[in-house]
Amino acid sequence: MTITLTWHWPWAALAGVLVALAIILLTAVFAGRRRAGDETVFSLDDDLNTEHASQLFRQWRALGRVAVASLTVTLLLAVTLVARPSQVDAGSERASSRDIVLCLDVSGSTLPYDREVIDTYRELVGHFQGERIGLSIFNSTSRTVFPLTDDYALVTKQLDEASKALKGVESQDDIDKMSDEEYQKIADWLDGTQNRKDATSLIGDGVVSCAAMLPGFAYGEADQENTQRARAASIVLATDNVVSGKPTYSLDEALDLTRQASITVDGLYSGPRSSETDQTTTDMKSAIESHGGVFLTQSNGSSINGLVRDIESRRDTENDSKTKAAMVDAPGLWSLALAIVLVIWIACAWRLRR
């Protein structure tokens, strides 16, 4: 990252120089008048004939020169600080540019793939800087695991707990072999996601619930306030798009709402590779891409881990291209130099008084 030094108030530095020159000129004029009006002439030749006196005089003259030089440098540094040295730093804007909601389908067909999505984000969080992240899971109904936050210690803890709860859930045989304690952990984690009878994996309703976690989203409408976002907002939807039951919102209707609210939804197919060519999968791909999102299946990458990282790299590139440079004050080294030179001048002045 290139950092360019500039001056925020250059005109203030010019004004400071003019004032300093005026003070120096007036001081010189008044000093000259006092010397011209002084009729008494003193001679130090006799007093300085001794070696000790000569040494003291040379020391006094050297200290005087150092004091004048340090005072001059102090004045120049003070004028420089008045001009507000600044630097153009794009990183300060990039640090807080995006909100991410992980939106996971936790129906029986997708549950084996959710753990890998969670584990990948657990690794990615360590590289986040200012991004806010939230997690919502859904089946027939939705549950917020943790709200949008940049408290990465909390995020890591919650993702760790989710990963442990889903450990070993890769097939029905794995579930059947679980102990009562292990099964209870999964049941507790999924609590609140199956509150409607005869309905599972209601994708559209899940997307809307995830969008509601983002600031400015309004059910059924979008206004000027929520369409002009200061931060990019995106949802990572992990599902196989197999719906059972009658949802309140279809996937297309949910995506219409998120697009109106300037929320990007990226789709991650979480299901067996053998079903990637099914109609439900192609319908999901069409819906996601037609609304400006990225849709990936395991055929696009080596694993779910690779798909998640692909989505994040694309969004990071997009955010970087929209980054605006920020002007930030950079007085650090100048202030340090001023303090050092000022201490030198004080030391010299104190020694001269002695």
Secondary structure, DSSP 8 states (H G I E B T S, - for coil): ---EEEES-HHHHHHHHHHHHHHHHHHHHHHHHHHHH-------TTTT-SHHHHHHHHHHHHHHHHHHHHHHHHHHHHHHHHT-EEEEETHHHHTT-EEEEEEEE-STTTHHHHHHHHHHHHHHGGG-SS-EEEEEEESSSEEEEEEEE--HHHHHHHHHHHHHHTTT-SSHHHHHT--HHHHHHHHHHHTTS--STT-B--HHHHHHHHHTTSTT-BTTB--HHHHS-SSEEEEEEEE----BS--SS-HHHHHHHHHHTTEEEEEEE-S-GGGTTSHHHHHHHHHHHHTT--EE-GGGSSSHHHHHHHHHHHHHHHHHHT---EEEE--HHHHHHHHHHHHHHHHHHHHHH-
